[in-house]
Amino acid sequence: MVRKLLRFLLLMINRKIPLESGHCFHLGFSLDDAIKQGSLTRLRPVLMTALVASLGFIPMALATGTGAEVQRPLATVVIGGILSSTVLTLLVLPALYRCFHSATPREGK
């Protein structure tokens, strides 16, 4: 049950790593190589998206004019969320996939 739930969450959050690693795994790659290949495939798009979004909030985080007392904390939280989600996507999801994915496919599942 936990394995199915985690796989569903991985597919919803980051579709490319499970699909790419599953495809490589069935082509004969080891599980670790498949996860590494899937992670490297997603590295550039994830970093580019996070960088652009974070850079867009920097002027808001450095604001000193009217409304800055509301803008600065909001921008700080958004930038922190973007950076933490990037770390989760690039490091934690592949590790969780490795932990909960069985090395041999089950029959009938």
N, C-alpha and C positions, 0 to 999 in steps of 0.2 A: 504494500500500500504506500509506504513512504517513498519507495523507488518510483512508482508511477506518478505520485504527486510532485516529486522533485523534477522528474523529466518533463511533466506538463509545465511547471513553472519555468524551467529552463527554456522550453520552447516559446513560451509567451514573452519572457523578458529578453532573451537573446536567441533568436531563431537560428542564427548562422552557426554557432559553435556546436550544438547538438547535431544539426543536420550534416555539417561538414565532417565532424568527427565520426558520426555514425556511418556516413558514406565511406570514409577512409578506413574505418574499422572493418567494414564488410568487404573492402577490397584487399584485405590482408595486412594492413598496417597494424602495428601493436596499438593498444589503447592509448598509451602515453604519446606515441607519435601522432595519432589521430587527433588527440586533444591539443597537442602543440600546434599542429597544422591549422586546426580550426581557430585557435586563439590568434595565431599570426595573421590569419585571413581577416579577422575583425579588428586588429590593432589600429591600423590607420584610420578607418572610418570612425571608430569610437573616440580616438584621441582628437581628430579634427573637429568632431561635433562638440566635444567637451571644451576644447580650446576656444572655438568661436563663441560659444555660449558664455563662457567665463569672461572672455575679453569684452563682450558686449555689456556686461554688468559692472566692469571696473569704473567707468565714469560715475555710475550711480553709487558705487561704494565709496568713492572719493568726494562726493558732493558736499558742498559747504553752504549752499544757498538755502532759500526757503524750502521747507519740507525735508531737509537733509536728516532730521532726527527720525523720520520714518523711512526714508530711502536707504540710508546706510545699513541699518540692521537687516532690512529685507534683502538687500543685495548680498550681504555677507552670508546670510542663510542660504540663498539660492546658489551662490558660488560654492559654498561648502557642500551642498547637496549634489551639485554637478560633479565635483571632484570625488566625493565618496561613492557616487554611483559608478563613476569610471573605474575606480579601484575595485569595486565589487564585480563589475562586468569583466574586467581583464584578469583578475587574480582569483577571486573567491568562487565565481561560477565554474570555471574549469576545474578547480580543486573539488568542489562539491560533485561535479559530474564524475570525476575520477573516483570519488569515495562511494557513490551510490550506484554506479553502473557496473553490472556484473561483467566479468571478463569473458564469459561464454554466454551466448544467447540462449534463452530458455526455450524449450519446445512448447509450442501451443500458445505462446503469449505474443 
